[in-house]
C-alpha cells in the first residue's frame, strides 16, 4: 500500500474498519493509561526494575491456568502476587538485599513458567504471549482491560494521599501508622493487573517499557507527581496508537512497535524538554 498517496483521514480510519484493530486500539489505549499511572509511583520510588520483575513472574500462573482451562488472568494474578510476597519476605526476614531478591525471583519464576509450558505440553503461542500479537486481541480482552483500568484507577484515586506519602517517605508513613506492607502489596497488585491488561497487545516481556517509558518521559517534562501521572498517561496512549498503526501498516509485531514509539517520545523529551532537554534545557 502506498501510504503517502492516500489522505490522512483515510490513513487513520482504514484500520478502524477491522474489528481486531478496534479491539487492539481500545485495549492498547487503556494499557497506555494505566501502565504509566502505576509506573509513575515505581519511578519516584526508584523501583522501576520491580515492574520488570513482575512481568516475568506471571508466567507460572499463566501456564497453570492454561493447563487447567481457567481464565489466564486469574493464574497470572496469583503468580504475580506470590512473587511480591516472596520478595517482601526475603527483604524483611533475611540478609538478602532487595535487588538480589528481585533478580532471583524474576529468573526463577520465568524459568518455572517456561518449564511448565514444556512439561505440560501446553499449546500456546509463546512468541505472541511474550512480545504481543495484534491479531489475537479480542473483545474479551478489551472488556478485561476496561474492567482492570477502572479498578486500578479507582483504587489510586481513593488512596492517592496514602500512596503519595508512602511513595516519598516510607519510613514516615510507617511511623504515622499507615499500613505500609498493605500499601506495598496493593501497589504490586496494581502492577500485576496492569500486566494482565496489557499482555495481549504488548506481550508480558515488553509491558515494562510502557510501565516505565512514558513515566520517565513525563518526569523530564513536569515536576509534580500528579502532573507526571496525567502527562504519562497521555504519552502512553499516544505511544500505543502510534505503535499499533505502525504494526498495521508496516506489518510489525505490535509489542515492539509500541516500545519503539515509547522510545521515540522519550528521545524527543530528552532533547527538547523545556527545562531538562539537552538542547533547550537551562544550563
DAJO-V397062 format. One record per pair of residues at least 12 apart in sequence whose ideal C-beta (glycine too) atoms are under 7 Angstrom apart, sorted by the first residue. I is the first residue (numbers start at 1). J is the second residue. Records with the same first field share a line. If there is no record, write none. Layout:
I->J + J
//
This chain:
1->249
3->249
15->245 + 248
20->134 + 135 + 137
21->248
23->137 + 138 + 139 + 141 + 142
24->134 + 137 + 201 + 244 + 254
25->241 + 244
26->142
27->137 + 141 + 142 + 145 + 200 + 201
28->201 + 240 + 244 + 258
29->237 + 240 + 241
30->145 + 146 + 149 + 197
31->145 + 197 + 198 + 201 + 202 + 210 + 240
32->210 + 236 + 237 + 239 + 240
33->149 + 233 + 236 + 237
34->149 + 152 + 153 + 194 + 197
35->194 + 198 + 207 + 210 + 211 + 236
36->214 + 215 + 218 + 232 + 233 + 235 + 236
37->153 + 156 + 229 + 232 + 233
38->152 + 190 + 191 + 194 + 211
39->51 + 211 + 212 + 214 + 215 + 232
40->215 + 225 + 228 + 229 + 232
41->163 + 167 + 187
42->211
43->212 + 215 + 216 + 219
44->167 + 225
45->167
48->212
49->102
50->102
51->191 + 208 + 211 + 212
52->208
53->102 + 105 + 106
54->80 + 83 + 188 + 191 + 192 + 195
55->195 + 204 + 205 + 207 + 208
56->106 + 109 + 110
57->79 + 80 + 83 + 105 + 106 + 109
58->76 + 79 + 80 + 192 + 195 + 204
59->109 + 110 + 113 + 114
60->79 + 109 + 112 + 113 + 116
61->75 + 76 + 78 + 79 + 80
62->75 + 76 + 113
63->113 + 116 + 117 + 120 + 122
64->116
66->122 + 124
67->120 + 122
73->144 + 196
76->192 + 195 + 196
77->192 + 193 + 196
79->109
80->192 + 195
81->188 + 189 + 192
83->105 + 109
84->185 + 188
86->105
87->101 + 102 + 105
88->181 + 184
129->199 + 203 + 204
130->203 + 204 + 205
131->203 + 205 + 206 + 253 + 255 + 256
132->200 + 201 + 202 + 203 + 206 + 253 + 254 + 255
133->254
134->201 + 244 + 247 + 254
136->200
137->200 + 201
141->200
144->197
145->197
148->193 + 196 + 197
149->197
151->193
152->190 + 193 + 194
155->190
162->178 + 183
163->183
164->225
165->178
166->178 + 180 + 183
194->211
195->207
198->210
201->254 + 255
202->255 + 258
203->255
206->255 + 256 + 259
209->259 + 262
210->236 + 258 + 262
213->262 + 263 + 266
214->232 + 235 + 236 + 239 + 262
215->228 + 232
216->266
217->235 + 265 + 266 + 269
218->231 + 232 + 235
220->269 + 270 + 273 + 276
221->269 + 273
235->265
238->265
239->258 + 261 + 262 + 265
240->258
242->261
243->257 + 258 + 260 + 261
244->258
//
